[in-house]
Amino acid sequence: VKSYVELLIYTYSFLKIHIGFTFRIHRFSGVAFVYFGLNCFYSEFIKTEFERYNLPGFRKLTGYLQLSGAFGLLVGLYFNTILLFLASTGLFLLMLGGFIVRLKIKDSFIQSLPS
């Protein structure tokens, strides 16, 4: 019985730490995507990058999608796990698309990683 109780305590402690870490990562990602989403509207560097990608018309759409995903992460984290899942999936697809674009314009693999 003692080892069973110890196992339960260990499992509870592990889950508590894991859940706390996951909350911090999602909050950080949400705040980061708010920052980068806003940069799509105001940053001259981002404007020149989208011109370099030959996709200047997609800059504002990318900003809106990043902001939508960020708010989906932040709201879904506390209120609705389905929203959290959808926001995470959408942001993953957006970043995968950015990575593919960077490779397509002949950026190196290392240069493409931040996308």
N, C-alpha and C positions, 0 to 999 in steps of 0.2 A: 504494500500500500504506500509506503514511504516513497519508493522510486516512482510510482505513478503520480503522486502529488508533485514531486520534483519535476517530472516531465511536463506536467500541466503548467507549473510556474515558469519553467524555461520557455515553453511554447508561447505563453502569454507575453513574456518579456520580449521574445524575439518578434512577435507580431506587432507589439506596441512600438518597438524601435523601427520596424520596417514600414509601418503605416505612417509614422511621423516623418520618416525620410521621404516617402512617396509624396506626402502633402507638401513638403518643402520644395521638392523638385517640380511639382506641378505649379506651385505658386511662382517659383522663379521663372519657369517657362512662360507662364501667363504674362508676367510683368515684362519679360524680355520681348515677347511678341507684341505687346502694346508699344514698347519703345521702337522696335523695328518697323511696325506698321505705321506709326506716326512719321518715321523717317522717310517712308515712301512718298509722303506728301511734301516734306519740307527740305530734305537733304539734297544739296547740289551733287554730292558724290553719288547718291543713289540714282539721281536723274541721269548722270553721265554713264553709270553702269548699265542702266536699261537701254540707253542708246547704243552702248557697246554690244549688248546682246541682240540688238536690232529688234527690240520689243518695247519701244517707248509707250505704246498704247496700253500695255499691261501693268504699268507701274502703279497706277491708282487702284486697279482691281486687286493687285497683289497686296497693297496696303489695307484695303477693305477686308480681304480674306484673312490677313494676319490679325487684324483687330477683332474680327468676328471669332476667329479661333481662340484668341487670347481670352476674350470674355466668356467663351464657351468653356474653356479650361477653368477659369476662376469661379464661374457660377456653378458649373457642373461638379466641381470638387466638393462643394458644400451642399448642393441641393439635388442634383440629378445625375446619377452615374451614366445614364444613356447619353445625356448631353456631353459629359466628359469624354466618353468613348467617341462620339461623333466628331467633337472638336479635335481630339488627338489624331483621329484618322485623317481628317481634313488637312490638318497641319503637316502630317507625315506626307501626304500626297503632294501638297504644295512644295515642301522642301525637296522631295524626290524629283519633282518637275524642275525645280531650280538647279539641282545637281545635274540632271540630264542636259539642260540648256548650257550649263557651264562646260560640260564635256563636248557638246556639239559645236561650240564656238572655239574649240581647241585649247581651252584652259587645261593645264595639267591636272592630274588627279588630286594633288596636294592643294592646288589653287581652288579646286572645286569643293573641297571638304567643308569650308565654312557655310556653304549653301545648304 
